[in-house]
Amino acid sequence: MSIDFKSRAVAGVRGLQPYQPGKPIDEVARELGLDPSQIIKLASNENPLGPSSKALEAARKALDEMCLYPDGNGFNLKQKLAARLSVSPAQLTLGNGSNDVLDLVIRAFADAGDEVIFSQYAFAVYPISTMAVGATGVSVPAKEWGHDLDAMAAAINDRTRIVFVANPNNPTGTAVGRDAIVQFLRKVPEHVVVVLDEAYCEYFEGDEFPDGIDLLPDFPNLVVARTFSKAWGLAALRVGYAVSSAAIADVLNRVRQPFNVDTIALAAATAVLDDEDYLQRSREVNRSGLRQLAAGFEALGLEYIPSSGNFIAVDVGERADQVFQGLLQRGVIVRPIGGYGMPRHLRISVGLEAENARCLDALKEVLESLNG
Ligand SMILES: *Cc1c(COP(=O)(O)O)cnc(C)c1O
């Protein structure tokens, strides 16, 4: 008789649904018999520029050391980051992607019976990691697709350990301004950890948006999570980090696996910080791509959620799943977000100009074929 290992898993894990990633190009090619070189992926908010040449060169060099364990403290990367962000290296926690950092915060501060607050439509990793430790996720209804910070503050009680605020949020692209964040932080009791997930902060335009790191001196319970996966173009290598008070960083670094960021990732991330030109190009391509997509949606009569990230959620109507499939058949991978409770929307990552144009053309064709 075979053992039912699912029933033997700890309570939180039994209820988990695995994270649904964007479909990889090779998988779509296999399933639909398409040429992989003709497929474009606008499904995972990756950087359309390809990697920085400085990062690539450093990564190639680092391959020579692959038989050695990585520097478990990430000395060089921490020095570089600390100088860039004007913080002390003791305030940094490196992660295997910022997903790792988000998970570390939950494992360090939330236990069975505790509550973790996040917004409706917020990033899927928060509820997954929360459930895995047996804590209770509290999803606070969104306001116009974005975080309702007043309602989130009001949801805090004696059981609350952590509040997650994604700014900008994925998959909606909504963002809250600096004043709103500061007002919110003032309301949060000082023993409750607030995670400001700034995975897309490099794309912020205008100065009304907060730089979470500026707020750290006033709020010792704040953890700012950032990543090299988006604007810095290193998604495959898995490097992210938290900036916090040294006291919180000390806790997070105890939970962390000793070698959670590998040598190649450390080298590439350290090198890419010198590639200011790459970051600027990332921002420019994103700025013009957002405008191009928004104009295209308007021309098609589609409503979209104005985005501060490198993606846009667009309302394609009740048959979003058929639109998604139609785009796939035309070699365009986007992301359905029904799993986020947004069954009418597709999330489309900003690509290069030609990719955005191809996506919009395909979208037009699919909508015409469904309506005609
Ligand atoms: C992409 C993303 C992250 C970062 O993912 P990593 O690749 O693990 O660094 C974190 N938070 C949000 C909201 C994201 O969309």
The ligand as a Gaussian input file, in Angstrom:
#p B3LYP/6-31G(d) Opt

LIG

0 1
 C        9.512000      39.687000      -9.476000
 C        9.107000      40.026000      -8.084000
 C        9.950000      39.790000      -7.011000
 C       11.353000      39.323000      -7.184000
 O       11.548000      38.070000      -7.574000
 P       13.018000      37.471000      -7.508000
 O       13.304000      37.084000      -8.890000
 O       12.870000      36.320000      -6.566000
 O       13.954000      38.483000      -6.979000
 C        9.568000      40.172000      -5.748000
 N        8.398000      40.768000      -5.525000
 C        7.551000      41.025000      -6.534000
 C        6.292000      41.739000      -6.240000
 C        7.872000      40.642000      -7.833000
 O        7.011000      40.870000      -8.822000

